[in-house]
Amino acid sequence: MKSIDTLLTDLEDVLFGIGGWNSAISTEMGKAVAASALARFGKPQEPRGYLSLSSIGTPCRRKLWYKVNKSDKAEKLEARQLLLFFYGDMIEELILAMVKASGHSCEGMQGKLSVHGIRGHRDAVIDGMTIDVKSASPFAFKKFQSGGLRNEDPFGYVSQLSSYVYAGKDDPLVTDKTRGAFLVINKVSGEMCLDMYDFTEELKTKEQEMLSAKELVTGEIPDERIPPVPASKSSPNTKLDRACGFCDFKKLCWPNARKFQYSYGIEYLVHVEKEPQVPEILND
């Protein structure tokens, strides 16, 4: 039986054509991608109005409350975003197919999990370990590659993974009960990394974290918001924190935020003393 310690090297062998890729794996992957396309595009996507394992770790309590109680107020996804989500689906199916071809065990794919009525799907159990597959931008990939996600995790990925590990604690497929890992591919360069975490300490408080989240979403909306941050080291302006900038509910918290197109992407300015010398996006 292979060890997860050799996973990346063995995946490279598959890419070089010296792994175990065959027509059966190709067919299985094709069916999985087709099923994903049907789920994505077969009918309009409805917002989730329930508490999920993937949302437990969000750094913003208001977002968690909105996701359950005001899901219909979420910003509508653009066509390009829906296509990007499907890209992620295809990459995930490719990576998992490569894992199988490499001779590593790959089980429990998209396995349903539930703890205290909080539902979720883990990507896979590879060599007995809970694995979450991610396709990442070069910026995000560096954080996975360096193991720096614990220090800056605006989307709560680490807590999300620990929730999957906790939810699978009684699953016989999971032999590593305290660790989990992100199997990540850089969408631009094609690099891969395995970002592994020991959740021994987090698991001691995970059940209370889940119960607290259930209590939060059944109460009144939390008052606190993630505060704005300086637009730059020298600017007198302030902008939404990175987590807020990507939030589907930011307009509910910051209805007067102004949207600007910079060369590197979109920024939402909350307080403007000095007008930016870039286009403002209006009527969005």
N, C-alpha and C positions, 0 to 999 in steps of 0.2 A: 504494500500500500504506500502510495506517495505521500510526502509531507508537504504542507502548505508553504514551507520554507523554500521549496524549489519551484513554486507556481509560476513566477514571472519568467524564469529561464525556460521552463517547459512550454509556456505560451509562445515564446519566441521561436522555439523549435517547430511549433505548429505553423507559424507564419513562414518559416523557411521550407515547409513541405516535408519535414522529417518527423512530424507528429503522427497522430492517428486519424487525421481527417478522412472521412469517407462519404459516400453518397447518402447513407442513412442519416448522418449528422446534418448534411446539407438539406435534406428533405425536412427533417424535424425543425431546423432553424427557419426554413421558408414558411412552414405552417405557423410557427410562433409569430413571425413578423406579419403574416397575413391576418392572424387573429388580432394582433395589436392594431393594425390598420382598421379593421372592422370596428373594434371597440372605440377607436379615436374618431373615425369619420362616418360610421354607419348611422349615427344620429347626433343631434346637437348635444354638446357636453353640458351637463347640469352641475351646478356647484354642490360640493359636499356640505351637507348641513349637520354633520355629526363630528364627534370628537374622535380623532384618529391617532394611532401611535406615531405617525410621522409628524403630527402637529404638537405633540406634547412638549418637545424641546424648544419651541419658538421662544426667542428672548423677550417677546412682547406679550404681556398678559391681555392687552386690549385686542390684539390680533386673534388670539385664541378665542376670546369671547365673541368677536365678530364672525369668525369662521363657523361657529355653531348657531349663533342667534341672528346674524344678519348676512348670511351667505349670499342672499339675492342682491346685496348691495356691493358685492365685489366687482372690481373693474372687469369689463368684458375683455377676453383675450383676443389679440389680433391674429390674423391668419398666419403671419410669420411665426408667432409664438407657438401656435398649434403644430406647425410644421417642425419647429425645433424640438418640441416634446416628442414627436414621432422619431426624429433623428436619434434622440436618446434611447427610445424603445429599441430601435434597430441595432444600435451599438451594444446595448445590453444583451440582446439575443445573440449577437455575434460573439461577444466575449464569453458568454456561458457555453456556447457551442464549442468555442476553442478550448475551454476548460475540460469539457468532456473528451475532446479529441486528444488532449494532452495526457490523458490517463488518470487525472485526479478525479476523485468522487465529486459529483455535483448533483445534489438532491434538493427536494423541497422547494423547487423553483416557484416563485410567486405563491408561496404557502400562506394560507390565511391564518392570522393570529388574533387572539382576543384575550384581554385581561380586564376584568371588572367592566365588561361591556364596551371597552375601547378597542376598536378594530384596526387591523392593518395587514399589510402584505410585505413579507421580507423577500428579497430578490433570490437568495439561494443559500444553501448550506454546502460549503466546499471543504472537503477534508474535515468534516465535523465542526466547522466554525461558521457562525453567522456572517454572511457577506452582503454588503450593499454595493452594487455596481453604479459607478458614476461616470458620466462624460463631462469633462470640465474645460473651462477656458484656460488659457495659459496662466493667467493670474491666479485662478482658483487651484489649478494643478500644483503650482509651487507650494501652496499651503498644505495640500495633501502630501506632497513629496517630502516636505521638510518636517512633517508631523506637527505643524504649528496650528492645527485647527482648534485645539483646546484653548489657545490664547485669543483667537479671533474667529468666531463662528456665528456670523450674522443670521444664518438660516437654521441654526440648531441641529446641524447634521450629527454631531457627536451624541447629543442626547437622544436623537432619533434612533441611532444605531444601538445605543444602550437599552432603549425600550424594546427593540427587537430581540436583543440578547435575553432580556428579562422575560419577555413573553414566551420565549422558546426554552425556558429552563427545564421544563418537563418533557420536551420533545426528544425521543430516542435518537433522532437524526443528529442532534446537537450533542457532541461529546465534549466540546470545549465550552464549559458553562459560564465562563467569566470574561472571555475575550470575543471581540468582533473586529472586522476589518472592512475598509473601503477598497474595492478594486477599481482603480481609476484610470481612464484614458484621456490624454490631452487631445482635444478635438482638432487642434491645429497641427501639432507635431507628430501625433501618433504614439508618443511615449506612454508607458504604462507604469504604475506604481501600486504597491500594496501598503496601505496606511493602517496599521494595526493598533488596537487599544485594549488595555486591561481595565475592565470595569468593576473590579472587585469592590472598590469603595462606593461607586455610584449605585451598585445593585442593592446595597444595604438600605438606601433611602428611596429606591425607585417606586416601590409600592405606594409610599406616602405621597410621592410626587404625582402619581396618577390619580390618587384619591383627591388630592388638592385641586388638580386640574378639573375633575368632574364637579367639584364644589364650586369652583370659580365660574364655570360656564352656566351654572344654574342660578347664579346670583346677579347682582347689578353690574353694569359695565365698570371695569376698573377705571379710576381717575387718571392714573399715571400714564404718560406717553414717553417714548424714548426721546430725549431732548435733542434739538438740532446741534450740529457741530460746525466749527468754522469752515467756510468754503475753501479756504487755503490758509497757509501760514501767514500771509500778508494781507488777506482780504478782510474788510470789516463786515462782510456778509456772512450769513449762516445758511446752511443747507440741511436737508434731511439726512439723518444717519443712513448708512448703506442699507441696513435692514428695512428701514422705512421706505427708501427709494424704490425697493422691489416689492413692497407690500401692495396687495390688491385692495386694501382698505385705506390707503393713505389720504384719500380725499375726504374721508369722514373725519379723520383726526386733524388734517391740515388743509382745510378747504381753500385757503388763500395762498398756498404754495405756488410759486411760479416755475414753469418748466423751461429749461434752457438746453440748447443743443451745443455741447462742446465737441471738440475734435475726438475725444476719447469716449464720448457717450452722453447720456442725459443726466442732468443734475436738477434737483428741485430746491429752489431757494426760498427760505422762509422769511428772512429779514434781509432787505436789500438797501444798503446805504450807497453803494457804488454800482451803477448799472453795468452789467457784464457786456463786453464787446463781442458777443456771440448772439446768434438768432434766438429769440424767444418763441416758443411754440404756443400758439394761442388756440382757443376753441377746441381743446383736446378733450 
